[in-house]
Amino acid sequence: MPLTKLFNSFFESEKAGGLILLVCTAFSLVISNTSFSESYFAIWHYPVANHSFEHWINDGLMAIFFLMIGLELEREVYIGELSKIKDAILPISGALGGMLFPALIFFLFNAGTKTQSGIGIPMATDIAFALGILSLVGNKVPNSLKVFLTALAVIDDLGAIIVIALFYTKTLYFANLMISLAIFAGLLVLNRMKVYQLWIYLVAGVFMWYFMLNSGVHATITGVLLAFAIPFQDGTEKTISYKLQHFLHKPVVYIILPLFALCNTAIVIGSDWVQNFSEDYSLGIIFGLVFGKPIGIVLVSLFVVTIGIAKLPKDMSFNKLLGAGFLGGIGFTMSIFISLLAFEDAEIINNAKFMILVASLLSGIIGFLWLKKTCK
């Protein structure tokens, strides 16, 4: 399967991003548990324009991350892996299975408890980490597996965004939401009128983000909406969609995601950390990501292939698919993101982040070893 220039660029940037995130996470965990921890935490809580630095990273910079994800999803839909229904069914089905099974497992552990709201935590896949680990397997990894995992992770992120919009909006300010959506509708009209000045979309996108931020719906949704409002045209290198996506790769990978990792993995590991593994939400996160993800991805993919509505690429086997399923259990960015919205208790948030790291580490190691064996 030949890969496009932009896909290769996307894959390479995500590969580098995964390794950078690993370093940032290790650094943040270490410094958070030393005598420098208070000063380190103070950096992220430093007030900037009536909000903390942490708030601007999670609600502001991450909207740019979702803009890039939205542009990649748009490309996949128009000319990529998701452009042909027969080819799209497999990653879409795998992604749905990879969202529903972990959510079900988390629910079984937490039904009726105060942590039931964390059901969305094990649903998402971290693109950067998953592709970063996949790249470590070497050049024996078939292109179809790279495309499958990328498409699956992008769809997963879209699913997580929908979950955030539908289930993690606590107070809705209808007027602000309508203004934001009206701006979005206006941009869609400009798109249809073939207005191709990128600055118009970006300036309007800032206003759309502002009103979404003050609507109660999480502002990062704006990134994906803006991505689909920006004209795709024919997807060549001369289009504004291509240019913007290409431009965003480096700042997202080398600035935004590292800042998110540093900020949100400032986790204090207490002396009783072993006991936290027995908590309902801890079991839901670990079993959901480590087991729910690969089971859901493989079972639903096997089902659609068996009944004949999808086909497995010639260079990909179910053994390789299972390896990709384990890598799908690397939650990290989106899982941490949802845990911040799902819980209010600071201690539960801290412990949930730690469990996400543990589950993601286990999934990454198992996926790497499994693919190393099957991709010989």
N, C-alpha and C positions, 0 to 999 in steps of 0.2 A: 504494500500500500504506500504510494508516494505521499510525502508530507509537504504542505505548503510552506513558503518562506516564513510567513507570519506565525504559523503554528510552531515551527522550529524555534522561532524567536521566543514565543510564549513559553514553550517547554523548557528552553535553556534558562530563561529568566526565572521560572518557577523552581527549576533545579537549584540554581544559585540561591534563590530565596529560601528554600528549605534548609540549606546548610547554614545560612546567616541566622535564620530563626533559631536553629539548634544552639548556636553560640550565644545568642542574646538570651535565650531561656536559661541556659546554664549559668551565665553571668548574673542574671537577675535573681535566680534562686539562691546562689551563693551569697551575694551581697545582702539579700533580705534576711539572712540568718547569721549576720555578723554584727559587730558593734556599730557598723555604719548604717544599719537598717533605718533608723529614724531619719537621718539626713536623706537617705535614698527615697523613703516614702514621701518626705516633704517636697521633693522635686515634683512628683506627680500630683500632689495636692495643692501646688502653688496656684494662687488665684490669678486668672487672666480674664479680664472683661467679665467679672461676676461669675465665672465658672472656673473649675479646676483645670489644670493642664490635661489631666486624665480625661475629663469630660470632652475637651476639644479633640482629643485623639479619637475617642470612641464614637463621638457623634459627628465630628467634622471630617477629619482625615480619612476615616473608614468609609465615608460616602464616596470618596475618590477611588478607594479600593473596589467598591461595588460598581462604580462606573466602569472600571476596567473589566470586571467580571461580566457586566452586562454587555459590553462591546464584544467580548469573546463569545458570549452566548448568542448574540445576534449574528455574528459571523458563522457560528456553527449551524444556526438555523437556516441562514440564506445559502451558504455555499460549502459548509463543512459536513461533519459527521451526522448532523441532524437534518440536513437538507432533503434527504430521501427517506421517505417513511419506513421502508424496509430496513434501511441501515440504522435509523434512529430508534426503532423499537427496542433493540437490545440494550443500549445504555440507558434509555428512559425507564425500561422495565427494571433493570438492575438498580437504578437510582431509587425508584419507588420502593422496591423491596428493601433496599439499604436504609430507607427512612422509616418505613412502617415497622419492620421487625425490631429495631432498637427501641423505638418509641413504645412498642407493646411490652418489651422486656422491662423497660424503666417503669411503665405503668403497673405491671404486675408486682413489682417490689414496693411501689410508693402509693398505690391506690388508697385514697381516703386519708392520706397523711398531709402535713403542711408542706412537704416537698414535692407533692404531685405536680406542681407547676413546672418542674424541671424536665418534663416529658420531651421537650424539644432538644435538650442538650446532646443526646447521643445520635441525633439524626443527621448531622452534617459531616462532610469530609473536608479536611484542610488541603487545598490544592497544592500549595507550596511544599508542605512537608511530604505529601503522598508522592508527588512527582520527583521530589528531591531523593527520597528513598529508592524510588523506581530507577532513577539514573545511576544509583550506586551498584545496581545489579550488573550493569555493563551493557555492551553493544549487542548482546544476544537477545535482548528484549524485543519482540516483534513490534513493528510500528502500529499494528492494529490494537495491541494492548495499551500502548501510550495514548492513542486516540480514545479508546474505550474509557480508560481511567480519567482522562482529562474531561471528556464529555460527561461522564458520571459525576465527577466532582463539581463541575459547573452547574449541572442540573440540581445536585444536592444543595448547593449554595442558594440557587433560586428557590428551592423548596423551603430552606431555612428562612429566607427573606419573607416568603409568604406566611410562614408560621409566625414570624415576629410581627408582621402587620396584623394578622388576624387574632392572635392569642396573647400578645404581650403589650397591647395598647390598653393602659389602665384608665386614663382620662382623655376623652376626645373633645377637642375644640373644633366644632364642625365648620365654622366660618374660615378658620385658617386652613383647614384641610381642603375646603372647596376652592380657596384662592390658589393653593399649590396645584391642585388638579386642573384648574382653569388655565394656569400657565403651561402645564403639560399639554393640555388640549390645544393651546395656541401654537406650541412648538410642533405638534403633529400636523397642524394646518400648514405651517411654514415648510415642513418636510414635503408635504404633498404639492406645495407650490414651487418646489425645487429651489428653495433658498439655501444656498450652500456656504454661507459665511459662518464659520465655526464660532466666532466671538459672540454672535447673537445667541446661540444655544447655550454657551457657557455662562454668559451674563444672566440670562433668564434662568439658567439652572441654579445659580446662586440664590436668586429670589425664591425659586421653588423650594430649595433646601431650607431657607429661612422660615418660610411659612409651614413647611412640613415639621420642622424642629419644634415649632410652637403650636402644633396641632395635637400633640400627644402620640401620634404615630412616629415610630422611630425614623429619624431623619436620613439614615443610610438608605432607605427605600428609594430616595430621590436619585441616587446614583444609577440604579437599574432603569428607572423610568426615563431618565435623561439619555441613557445609552440607546434606548429604542426610539427616542425622539430624533436623535441625530441621524441625518440621511446616510444610508448605507451605500446607495448607488450600486455600482457593479463590484464593489469590494476591492478594487485594484489599489496600488500604492499611491495613486493620485487623489484618492477620495479622502474626505475629512475624517471619516470614521476610522480608516486605516491609519492615517497620520496621528490621530489622537491616541488610538490604542497603542501604537508603536512608541509614542512619546511617554505614555504613562507607565510603561513597563519598569523603567529604571527607578523613578521616584517611589513607585509603590513597593517594589522589591527591596530597594536599598535604604528607604527612609520610613515610609508609612508602616509597613508590616514589622520592621525591627522595633519601631517606637511602640507599636501595639504590644509586641511580645515583652519588651522591657517593662512596660507599664503594668500589664495584666498578669505577669508571672512573678510579681513582687509578693511571693507567698511565704508566710511564716510557717515553718514546719515545727510544730510543738513536740514536746516529749511524749505526748499521748497519740502520736500520729498513727500508730499501728491500730489503735482502737477505732479510729475513724473508718477503717475498712469494713466494719460491721454495720455502719449506718445504711439505712434503706436507700438513700440517694447515691451513696458510694457504690453499692452493689448494682444499682440500676445503671449508673454510668459505665462501670467497668464491664459488666456482662453485656450491656447494650452495644458498646463500641467494639469490644474484643470478639464477641461471639455473634451478637445480633446483626452487625454489619455484613460479615462474610456469608452468614446463613441466608440473610435476606437477599443479598445481591445474587448469590449462586442459585438459590431455589427459584426465584422469580425468573432469572435469565434462563435456567434449564426448562422451566415451564413454557415460556414463549417459544423457545427453540423446538421443544418436543411437539407442540401443537402446530408448528409450521408457520407461525406469523413472523418469525425472525430467524436469522441464520448466524452461525458462528463463523467468523473469518477463518480462512484456510490455515493461517499460521497461528491460530489461537485455540487452545484446548481448555477443557473445564478445569484442569489443574492450574493453568495459568490464570484463569478467571478467578479461581479461589484465592490465588496469591494477590490479585488485584482487590479482591473482597477484603482481605486482611488489611491492605493498605488503606482501604476505604474507612477502616476503623480509627484512622488518625484524625481525631476531631479538632483539637487545638483551637485555631482562630475562631471559627463560628461557634464551637461548643462553649468556649470561654465567654464569647460575646453573649450567647443566650443565657448563660448562668448569671451574668450581671443583671439581666432583665427578669429572670425567673424568681430569684431570691432577694430578700431584703436584709436578712440576717448576715452581718459581715463575716461571722465565723463560718457559716454554711457556705458562703461564696468562696471564702479562702480554701476550705476543705474540698469543695466541688472542683475548683481549679486544679488542686493537687491530684485529685482522682482522674481528671481529664488528662493530665500529663502522664500519669502512670498507665492509664489505658492506651493512650496514644503511643507511648514507648513500647508497650507490649505488642500492640498491633503492628507497629513498624518493624520490630525485630522479627516477629513471626512471618510477616509478609516478605521481608527481605530474604530470610533463610529459605522460605518456601519457593520463591521465584528463582533464587540462586541455584536451587536444586533442579527445578523444572525447566529453566531456560538454558540449560547447558547446550 
